[in-house]
Amino acid sequence: MLTAGREPIVVGVDPDPGRRMALAWAADEAERRRLPLTLVYAQGEPVPGYRPEEGLPSWEQWRADLHTAGNDALKDALAFVESRHPRVDTSTLLAEGHPAWVLAEQSHQATLIVLGSRHLGPARELFTTAAVALPLTAHAACPVVVLREPEHVTQQPPHFVVGVDGSPHAAAAVDLAFEEASLHGGAQLRALYVWHTPVLGVLDEHAALQECRRLLSETVAGRAGTRPDVELRHEVVKGHPVKTLVDASEHALGLVVGTRGHGGFGGMLLGSVSQGVLHHARCPVFVVPRHRER
């Protein structure tokens, strides 16, 4: 087994055994990082369509059904991980509570939180809806990786994309982006500062773009030297932040953004840019808080 000396990667287990994208990604990441992996199944209330075998559901019966379904899902997920990466130290957790809040609590002792995000219908959307992804990414104490789609890498060499806006949150995102690129065999890193013309315009667009370039250079300065295996490309792009980042994600191994910011992203608050890329990105999205809470 891999040494379990650091904080684990935590992944939300989908109850559908056919949905293994996030689980596979998390297991691969645990192998790359040589970290333990924790599989979490949580449910706060019966899903729509839940019916007991006889009569009206009771609290005790629902809890019993939850434990049975949860244990079955975790057993299947554990077998999947062990067959894929037998050296990864893997544990399971069955919890009562809304998945977003269970995972947010786990984030205080995790390296990454991983979950899928597909629209499967209300009876299947436990770890897969925006109702989980959005509150989790807003409150998690560690980076959250949301997989709506698998990696679509058709351009060589493979690369990651990171959104930069000059804020401390963006600096934390850049750090993780460099780390991920290095872990993926020295993939390239494309750092983008997206400048969106204000509604009322600017007096000097050239000066505004120069300021964007300065902020971008300051954010990435010094970090490239710590990861010499990662080739860095950085540029200022005019356009809408969400559309530009989503377009850039099409051939990327991952898209990395911060939870909050200012400047070129016009307030990179969850619910604007971060929410937009979570809904539309064509690769895994890493949402990075400014700092780890303790």
Protein Blocks (a to p, Z undefined) as FASTA:
>chain_A
ZZffbccddddddfblklmklmmmmmmmmmmnopacddddddfbdcehiacfbhcddfkl
mmmmmmmmmmmmmmmmmmmmmmmmmmbccdddddeddfklmmmmmmmmcfbdcdddddeb
jklmmmlcfklmmmmmmmpcbdcdddfbccddfbdcdddddddehiaklmmmmmmmmmmm
mmnoopacdddddddddfkopfblmlmmmmmmmmmmmmmgojlmmmmmbccdddddeddf
klmmmmmmmmgcbdcddfbdehjlnopaehilmmmmmmmpcbdcddddfbdcZZ
